[in-house]
Amino acid sequence: MTLRCRDVPQLPGLDAIRLRGGASAANNSVRWPYVAENRSFKSWVKGGELIFVTGISRHRSPQNLAECLYEGKECNVSGLVVLTGDAYIGQLPNTLCRLADELAIPLFEQPYSLPMVTVTEAIGRAIVWAEQTSAHPFDRNALAEATELLEAWIACRGNQSAMAEALGCHRNTVRNRMNQLTELIPDQTNPTDSFKTLLLNHLLSRP
């Protein structure tokens, strides 16, 4: 079980991240996030990293962004995330998105308004949880039966009232079902952390 590129925008709090190119390789596994500050990052990666390019400490021209894609492909990184906004990198050129398709390397766009600490923490936690959940005594049948509830959580971004409406039940029913799910992880005492673990397990188990 592993975190894949396509899972990243669905992690809690990261829905502002968009896949803009290289969708054919969206199943690439993410070993760890890495923020690239230098023009070249090939000396600093081992493969499998999700590379973040901010443009804060170094100007990134469209040509340099293209070089990042070529370098990422050469280094076998998981994908490339470019932060965009008015301050540094204004927007992703369409030519860059097409190049990502040609190279089959996932290219994401992330707004500067989404703090990097939020992103790296969410991805780091997901990677660690993916490793831990491989060893948990999960009741797979119970988890499979909870698919509808977990998908509703993702679609409604955790809003229980919206989940209840989508599932056609009362909000208390949603809350009770979520509490029942947390009992699948006896080693964790915090229900919120337990549910997040289950949610990540569901995301990472998607075909």
Residue pairs with C-beta under 8 A, 6 or more apart in sequence:
1 130
1 131
1 133
1 134
1 201
1 204
1 205
2 29
2 30
2 130
2 204
3 29
3 30
3 123
3 126
3 127
3 130
3 204
4 26
4 27
4 28
4 29
4 30
4 204
5 19
5 25
5 26
5 27
5 28
5 29
5 30
5 50
5 78
5 79
5 106
5 108
6 19
6 26
6 27
6 106
7 30
7 126
7 203
7 204
7 206
8 14
8 17
8 30
8 50
8 108
8 123
9 15
9 17
9 18
9 19
9 108
10 154
10 203
11 122
11 123
11 126
11 200
11 203
12 122
12 158
12 196
12 199
13 118
13 122
14 114
14 118
14 119
14 122
14 123
15 157
16 110
16 111
16 113
16 114
17 81
17 108
17 109
17 110
17 114
17 119
18 108
18 109
18 110
19 26
19 106
19 107
19 108
20 92
20 96
20 97
20 100
20 107
20 108
20 109
21 96
21 97
21 98
21 99
21 100
21 101
21 106
21 107
22 79
22 100
22 101
22 103
22 104
22 105
22 106
22 107
23 101
23 106
24 101
24 104
25 79
25 104
25 105
25 106
26 106
28 78
28 79
28 105
28 106
29 48
29 78
30 48
30 49
30 50
30 78
30 79
30 123
30 127
31 46
31 47
31 48
31 49
31 78
31 127
32 48
32 49
32 50
32 124
32 127
33 49
33 50
33 52
33 119
33 120
33 123
33 124
34 41
34 44
34 45
34 49
34 50
34 51
34 52
34 77
35 52
35 54
35 116
35 120
36 44
36 51
36 52
36 53
36 68
37 54
37 57
37 58
38 44
38 58
39 58
39 64
40 67
40 71
41 51
41 68
41 71
41 75
42 71
42 74
42 75
45 51
45 75
45 77
47 75
47 76
47 77
48 76
48 77
48 78
49 77
49 78
50 77
50 78
50 79
50 80
50 81
50 123
51 68
51 72
51 77
51 78
51 79
51 80
51 81
52 81
52 83
52 110
52 116
52 119
52 120
53 60
53 65
53 68
53 80
53 81
53 82
53 83
53 89
54 83
54 88
54 89
54 116
55 82
55 83
55 88
55 89
56 88
59 88
60 68
60 82
60 88
60 89
62 93
62 95
62 96
65 82
65 89
65 92
65 93
65 96
66 95
66 96
66 99
68 80
69 80
69 96
69 99
69 100
69 103
69 105
69 107
70 103
72 79
72 80
72 105
73 103
73 104
73 105
77 105
78 106
79 105
79 106
79 107
79 108
80 100
80 105
80 106
80 107
80 108
81 108
81 109
81 110
82 89
82 92
82 96
82 107
82 108
82 109
82 110
83 89
83 110
83 111
83 112
83 116
84 90
84 91
84 92
84 109
84 110
84 111
84 112
85 111
85 112
85 113
87 112
88 112
92 107
92 109
96 107
97 107
100 106
100 107
110 119
126 200
126 203
126 204
129 196
129 197
129 200
129 201
130 200
130 204
132 197
133 197
133 200
133 201
133 204
136 185
136 187
136 197
136 201
137 186
138 184
138 185
138 201
139 184
142 181
142 184
143 181
143 184
143 198
143 201
143 202
143 205
146 177
146 181
146 198
146 202
147 202
148 167
149 163
149 167
149 174
149 177
149 178
149 181
150 198
150 199
150 202
152 163
152 166
152 167
152 174
153 163
153 178
153 199
154 199
154 203
155 166
156 162
156 163
156 166
160 171
160 174
160 175
160 178
161 171
163 171
163 174
164 170
164 171
164 173
164 174
167 173
167 174
178 195
179 191
181 194
181 195
181 198
182 188
182 191
182 194
182 195
182 198
184 194
184 198
185 194
185 197
185 198
188 194
188 197
